[in-house]
């Protein structure tokens, strides 16, 4: 098994990217600078940031080397704070205050900066949580407030002030005061920036590098708060910020914060929202760096490195050294077993040889099916390893691991097709004739014939590549292979161990939508035009799973119904699969009205009515209406 953690151990040959970033950071002429390291979920951003940190700090445990101070933060850590912006600022200042080399030099400056952040927090938090309680405490002499609030309060009699701070009018009263003094916030920000610059100067460091990772795991509001904190440091000399995030999530967060009420075309690059997003990112990120997806050869190399790490234990460092040396002269070809023959003993070689044939044959479709994504590749291998162990425990004979791996790739990349093969083989003693036909047509490149005879998904480029890849599945009894995967048939890998965090969050948000108008808005803004085909299918798989578990939950049904209204790809088929597997008698009768309204916007919804169990109330309600 392989741990799914960020690491400075470079198994991907990504050090070249990290070296480029370090080279930019070390160039004093480009400072101050903010660098965005962009890539999909699991693409290796965190590992690159760890390598950057290691390159800049070496063995220095306090992050201080060659007069450069490096601070590393996980943006997700601040998710639970009432004000992530203030939490990040305080954390940075605290690093200076407690640093054994720097702390005493900047004691006065850190005290001033902590006070500035306190005022920012007060201005940023809700009135009901902080300002109103603080104002009430002021009346009893128990609190000190912002200077401009003190000034305003002093002009009122205590009795009149107490009256204004009571009831629902208190919030509006205090908002009016702050509105009259809105320059105060600007002053605090300017003073904070000046004081921070003075702290850096007094610390006598030549460079401050702040690395912030996992912003894309934060909610939109928390993500923006972190970005707003970074904006405070723009143009502060000697600073470099390096941010790791999925650009899709960042763009969505900006759209969420600065959304307008105007209805705009999702694909219009000149729309107001699109311009706001682009302008925001361009002003914040001076150097965007997008990580490339792994090629076939890089995937094969990565698989080789993972299997070597598993087989060689403490001897693995020798492989890493050989890999680094190899990449200096040859960065394009596969780094495989032939390159490490002299580094392994006979026992290790035997274990690796068993994996090599699997690596070589499946790396192209792993690249295609798992989108060359390192995290998904690693999680895929972990699931594969567990199932392979189950094969041995169950003592299944004549079981070929390459067939298992090939089916698992389809399970993740094209969930619905994986299920379709399951249905075929279950009716034909494990040997579906459709697969024989599909492999022949794919081999002869008769794409149009596949489209005519089967679902269009079977004719996609990646599925054709999958069909043509060895081992072929014709005349193979697939029952044992599906028995091994039986726990995943309703959820699939994509719905279980390989699901991106933002899809998990979106699924939960849709189910707990609260009202119809919120659901309509969330689907239109976060699903339509926002998800790629794989993410869309993963979302539907999770919703299916939830519906099968909780058929009585009307909210889940309403998510499906609204998706049908908005013509989300594959949603009718997905809902149909779910209702076939769930207890229809638990489906709320009240959904009749939702279906009736929805069918006026999408007539295809009616095709589902006959699929409900005839003994259920929902079947009678939908099929008896005139």
Protein Blocks (a to p, Z undefined) as FASTA:
>chain_A
ZZdbddfbdfkopmmmmmmmmmmmmmmklpccdddddddehilmmmmmmmmmmmmnomaf
nopaehiacddddfklmmmpmblmlmmmmmmmmmmmmpmklmmmmmmmmmmmmmmmmmmm
mmmmcfklmmmmmmmmmmnopaccdfklmmmmmmpcfklmmmmmgcjklmmmmmmmmmmm
mmmmmmmmmmmmmmmmmmmmmnopabdcdddehklmpcfklmmmmmmmmmmmgoiahiac
dddddfklmmmmmmmmmgcfbdcdfklmkbmklmmmmmmmmmmmmbacddddddfklmmm
mmmmmmmmmmnmmmmmmmmmmmmmmmmmomkbccdfklmmmmpcfklmmmmmmmmmmmmm
mmmmmmmmnoopaklmmmmmmmmmmmmmmmmmnopghiafklmmmmmmmmmmmmmlmmmm
mmmmmmngopafklmmmmmmmmnopmklmmmmmcfklmpmklmmmmmpccdfehiafklm
mmmmmmmmmnommlmmmpcfklmmmmmmmmmnopaklmmmmmmmmmnopacfklmmmmmm
mmmmmmmmmmmlmklmmmmmmmmmnopghklmmmmmmmmmmcfklpcfklmmmmmmmmmm
omklmmmmmmpcfkbmklmmmmmpZZ
